[in-house]
Amino acid sequence: MQVELRGITKCFGALRANDNISFTVPPSTIEGILGENGAGKSTLMKILSGFYSPDSGDILLDGEKVKIDTPADAILQGIGMLHQDPLDFPPLKVIDDFILGEKGGLLPNRKRASKEFKELSARFDFSIDPESYVDTLTVGERQQLEILRLLWLGARVLILDEPTTGISLPQKEKLFATLKKLAAEGMTILFVSHKLEDVEALCSRATVLRQGKLIGTMELPFATKALVEMMFGKEMPQESKTQLKMGMNVLNAKHIDLDGVRIQIKGVDLQVHAGEVIGLAGMEGSGQTLFLSACAGLSQPVGGSFCLDEEEKDMTGQTYHEFRKKGVAYLPAARLEQALIPGLSLTEHFILSEGMRGFFIDRKKAEDLAKSRIALYNIKGRPDSTVESLSGGNQQRALLALMRDPLKLILVEHPTRGLDVESTIYIWGKLKERCANGTAIVFISSDLDEILKYSDRVLVFFAGRVTPPLNASSLNVERLGRLIGGKDWDMLETEAAHA
């Protein structure tokens, strides 16, 4: 199916998210939609998939003008969208989630749907049990489920918004193979991303947006430097890794045992030093999130102990509130669900984070504080902007701005998930400023390049097993990928001896 956008414009108040955008995507094409955070990519795709209505402009499918007011209209026209966080229902069984949106009576034919689900799964070499529950699936499997559901509902145009965020390398390879197969069968794929390497590996064309405007379209072979300049209007600087100066101990995890819902971890030992960056790598669900939350008092170990500072202050069994008072901060991956409060403005967030005293809130003081933090962290927003109105990169900058000084330890899940190159450099620049002042960082990332680039030492998690701390300088992407996949664990003694 050919997709054509003509003069699409969309405004949110004074913000012009899409400004008179026009381009055409031929059938059987995998089109990369590139742009920095806040470029207007997701807004444009939500217009095409019926989540937003344009202020002006037209959508044409195979040359015919169509009106799409809702996602239901979009799927009737053959357009389905896979969001960055799949729109599924974790309490449901896979098969019940699969049949959502099917037209028909009150009692869907689950037997027929299960048969067709298995046939579709086999076609793409997916291995998802239709009787399992959605909350037991990995992010990659949830994506597979949503792709199958959209195909079953009749999608001929598939939109994917940052689909490689939070999935492992094998899951990404499986996703790319699936998309190439669908394109070969005549489907049109719109692949929204800020990752040049993903677009170059998958797409036959790339359309670039910047600050709500269409900058241009490039076909294979891609010129990486030109694409970067189209995305950002400038060349991006190369970052250099600074040499670690080892400081005092800020966290000592001794023989930690943890029991999760579906995984157990035994005997983790880790000393974290001031100014150090520790990366936690592994397939999703391998235990790294469980360990990181335990380091903050958000979950409790069943064995071992956590101590803070050189004085070895025992914090085992203490709450996150107590850890915070000792200079520990935790930044979760789910920004809007767990870290920020939708509906509240940036000013109101700073009021809460600073704990302003007194019976009445000094609004002017709070707004002045918000203005200074917005300027300091280069947040694209105003003091009265609600946090949900910000792009992902600006939400992450807001989280950094909300952290108090001084801090001994920052624990962060996926610090740059879904962020473009410029935002990634900026976020890590701010984190490294903290390191220079003695703050240690322990972070989780599914991006192996990020783990290797910013970590001093790395812990790899696999099926409840944890490596000793490994020097990042002794690892490369291939070696790290093999460890994440459960290979080469018998060769770790040498690395541990030099860590």
N, C-alpha and C positions, 0 to 999 in steps of 0.2 A: 504494500500500500504506500503510495506517495503522500507525504505530509508537507503541507505548505503553510507557513505563517506569513501574514501580510499586515504590516503596520501595527503590531501588538504593542499596546501601551498600558501600563498598570501603575497606579500611584497609591501610596499609603500615606495620607496626609501630604506633607511637603516632600516626602521621599518619592522620587520617580524610579521605581524598581525596574521597570522595563520601558524603554524609550524608543517607540517606533521601530520595532524589530521585525525584519522580514528575511526569511530564507526558506529553501526547499530541500527536503531529504528524499531522495529516490528510494524505490523499493529495494529490498535485499541489501540495504546499506547499514553498517554499524557506524553511526555518527557520534563522534565525541563532542560533548558540549562542555567547553573548558572556560574557566574563569576563576578569579580570586574569590575568597569569601565575600559575600555581599554584592557580587557582580550581577545577580539577577537570574542565575541559572535555575534554581529551584522554583522561583516565582513563575518563570516562563513555562516550566514543565507542569506546574500545578494548574496553570491556565489550560494547557493542552489536555490535561487529564481531568478537568472539571472541578477541581478544588477551589479555584478562584475564577471569577469572571473578568475579562479584560475591560478596561475603560473604553478602549477603541481597538479596532483591528478585526481581522477575520482569520478563521481556520478553514483550510480546504483539504479534503481527503480525496485522492485520485481526481483532483480538479473540481470537485463539487464542494460548495460552501456548506458548512455544517454549523449547528448551534449546540454548544456543549455547556450546560449549566451546572451539572452535577457529575460526580464520578460514575453514577449509574448511566447517565447519558454517554459518557466516554466509553464505557465497556460495551454499550449497545452499538457504538460506532466502531468498535474493534480496538480501542486504546486502553491499555492497562499500565499502571505505574507501580513499580516496586520501590518503596520509600527506604530511606537510609535505616530507619527502624521499622522492620516489617509490620504491617497492620494486621496482626493476628491476635488470637485470644488464648493466652497461656493456659487458662483452666480447662480448655476444651481438648478433646481428642483430635488428632490430626485429621481424621476423616470428617469430623463435624466442622472443623475450621475450613476444610477444603470445599464443602458444599455451601458455605455462606454466600449469599448473593444469587444463588440459583433461582430462576423463576419456576413457579409451580405451586403445588398445594402446600398445606400446612405440614404434611408428613413427607419429607424427601425420601427418595428411594436410595437408602444407604447401601444396599447390596449392589445396585448398579453403579453407584458412585465409587464404591470401593474397588470394583472390577476395573473401572475406567482409570481410577487413580493408579492402580498397580500397572496398568498398561502404559500410562504416560511415564511413570517412574522408570519402567524398564527401557522405554525409548531413549531416555537420557542418562541411563545408568545411575539413577538415584536409588539409594537404599534407605527409605523411610518407611517405618511400620505405620500403616494407617490407624492402628489401634493404640499407638503410643500417645502420650500427652505432649502438647506443644511446648510446655515448659521444660521438657527433658531434651529438647533439640538444641544444637549449637546454632549460632547466628547463621552460619553457612547453610545448615539444614532448613532453617526457617525461611531463608531466601529461596531455597529450592521448592519448598512447599508453596510459597506465594507465586512463584513462576508457574508451577503446575496448575494452581487455582486460576490464574489469569488466562492461561492457555485453554483450560477447560471451559472457561466462560466465553471464549471466542476471541481473545485478543490477537490482533494482527500487527499492532504496533506496541512495542514494549519499551517503557521508559524506566531506566534504573538510575536512582539518585545516590551517588557515592557508594556503590554496592561493595567495594573492596574494603571499606572501613570495618575493622573488627573481625575480619575472617583470616584464616591461616593461608599460607602459600598453596598447599594442596587444594583447599577449598576455592581459592581464586582460580587456579588452573582448571578445576572442574567447571566453575562458572563461565570462564572464557570459552571453554570447549562447547558448552551448551549454547552460548550466544552465537558462536560461529555456525553451529549447526542450524539454529533457527534462521539466521540470515540466509544461509544457503538454501533453505526451504521457502524463501520469499518474504520473511518477516522484516519489518523495519525496526531497528534498534536505536534508541537514543540513550547514549551512555554519558551521564552527567558526572564530571569528575574535576578535581584540581590536580590530579596526579599525572604528570606528563608521561611517565613510564608506562602506566596502564593504558592510556590512550594510544601511545605508539605501538604497544604490543597487540592491541585488539582492533582498533578502529581503522577504517579506510579513509575517513575524512574527519576534520576537526573544525568546529565553529567556535569562535572565541567571543565572549562577552566581557566587558569591563565597565563598571559603574553604570550598569543598566543599558548600555549601548552595545550594538553589534559592531565588533571591530573587524571581523573578516573570517573567511573560511579557507582552510588549507587542505590539500589532498596529499596522499602518499607520493613520494617519500617526504616525511615531515622534517622540517628544519627546527631542531629543538630551541636554538637560540632565538630564532624569529618568533616561535610560539610563546616563549617566556616574555619577550618584549611586548607581544600583543596582549598578553594577560595582565602585565603589571606596568606597561609603559616605560620599562627600564630593564637593564640587566640586574639579576639578583647576585649579591655578593657571595663569595665562597667563604664558608665558616672554617675556622681553624680550631683544633682541639687544644685546650690549655692543659698544661701538666699539673696533675694533682699534688697539692701540698698537704700531706696527711696530718689531720688534727687529732684532738682528743676523741674518745669514744662518746657518741651521743645516744647510741642504742646497742644493747647487747642482748640478742636473742639466744637463749641457751636450751638446747635439746627440746625444741618446741614440737609438741604433738597437737594436731588439730583434727576434729571430726566435723566434716561438712555433710550436707544432705546426701551427696552422691560420691564423696571422696574423703579419704583419710590421708593425713600427712604425718610423717614420723621423723623426729629427731633433727629438726632444722637448727643449725648453728650459724649465726651471722653477727659480726661486729661491724657497726656503721660508724665511720669517723666524720668529724666536722669537715664540711666542704666537699664531701665525697658524693658521687652519684652512683647508685646501685640500680641496675636494670633487672626486672623480673620478666623472663621470657617463657613462652609455652603456649600450647594450644588452649583455646578457651575452655574453661572448666577443668584445667589441670591442677588447680589449687593456688595459683598466685594471688587471686583476689581474696581468697580466704586468709592467706598469710598476711597480706597487706592490711586487711581490716583488723586482724589480731594485733598488728603492730600499733594500731591506734586505739585499742580498747573497744572496738566495735563488735568484735567477737572474742570469745574467751578460749584459751588453750586448755586441753585436758591433761597436758603434761608440760613440764619445762617452765621457764620464767622469762619475763621481759624486765630489763633494767635500763634506766636512763642515767646519763651523765657519768663522769668519772667516779662519782661517789657511789655508783651502782644502786641508785634508788629503785627498789623493787616495785614495779607497777603491775605485777601479775594480778589479774582479777579486777583491776581498776576500770572505771568507765571512761568513755571518750572525753567526757567533761574534765576528768582529772588529767588525762593526757594533754588536753588543750592548755590547761593551766600550767603545765610543765613545758610548753613551747612546741607542741606537736600539732600539725595541721593536716587535715585529710581532704583531698579534692577528688570526689567521685567522678566516674565517667558520665553518669546520667545527670547532666547539669541542671536541667529544669525539674527533674523528678526528685533529686536528692540534695542539690546544692543551692539552687536559687528558688525564689518563690514567685511563680507566675502571678501577674496582677499587681505586683509591687514595683515601684520605680527604683532606679539606681540610688536616688537619694534615700529612699526608705531602707534599702539594703545597707547603706553605709550607717544609717542610724542604728540598725539592729547589730551590725558587726562591731561598731565602736562602743556599744553599750552606753550611750549618752545618759548622764545622770540628771536628776531633777524631776520635779513633778510635771513640768511642761517641756516639750521638745523645742529647742531653739532651731526653727526651720531655716533661718538665714545661715546659721553656722553649719547646719547639715548640708544645705545647698552649696555653700562655699567649699566644704570638704568634698562633695561630689564633683564639683567643677575641677578642683585641683587633681583628684584621682583620675578623672576622665582624661585630663590633659597629660598627666604623668604616664598613664598606660595606653595612651593613644586610642581610646575607645570611641568608636563611631556611634555616638549617641548623645543624648542630652540628660541633664539631671532628672527630668520628668519622664524619660523613656522607660517603659516597662521592659523587664528583662527578656520576656518572650519575643519582643519586637526586634531584638538584636540578632545579628548573624551568629553562627556558632563560634567563629573566631573572636567576636566581641564579647560573647558570653564568657569565653575562657579568659579573656583579658580582665573582665569584671571580677571573676573569681580570684585572680591574682591580686587585683586591687583591693579586694575585701580582706585579704590575709593580714594579720597584725604583724608588727615588728616588736622585738626581734623574735625569730623562730629558730629552734634547734633542729627540727626535723619536718620536712614536707613529704607526705605520702600522697602520690597522685596516680590515678588510673587514666591511662591513655591521654596524656597531656595535650596531644595535637591531633586527636582523632577528628577527621572531617575538615581539617584546616588546610589552607593553601600554603605554598612555600614561604611566602612573606610572613604570614601569621605564625608559622612554625618557627622561623628564625627569631621572630620577635618574642614569642613565648619562652623559648629556651634562653634567649638573651636575658630576660627578666629572671628566670630561674637561676641562671649562672651568676647573676649579680648577687643573689641570696647566698650562693655557694661561696663567693668571694668574701662574704661577711661571716662565714663559718657555719651556714645552714647546710645540713645534709639532705639529700633527696633520694627517695626510693620510689621508683615508678614502674608501672606496667605498660607495655606496648606490644601490639601485634605486628608492628613494623620493624622488621629485623634490622634495617638500615638505621632506624632511629635508636634502637638498642645499642648497636655497635658505635654509633657516632657520638652519643652523649654519655654513655656509661663509663665508669672507671672499672667496675667489676660487674659480673653478671651471674644471676642464679637462674638455672633452667629447671622448669617444672614439667614432669611427664608422669601422668597417671598416679599422682600422689608421691612420686619420688622427686627429690630435689638434689641438684648437684651442689658440691661445695662452691664457694664463691670463685669465679673464674676471671682472670684478667681479660678485659675486653680486647686488649692489644694482641692476645693469643688466639683470637677468634676471627672468623670471617663468616659471610652469609651462609655459605655452603655448610661449614662445620656447625654453625648454630642451628641451621635447619635440620641437620641430621640428629642433633641432640634433642631438639623439640619433638622430632618424630620417633624418639626412643632408640636411636642408633648411637654407637660409640661410647656407651656409658661405661664399658669396661676399660676405657683408656683415660679415665679422669684423674687418676691418682697423681700423675705427673703435673697436670694443671693445678690441682689443689695444693701441691707442695710449693708452687711458686706464686700462689695467690696472696 
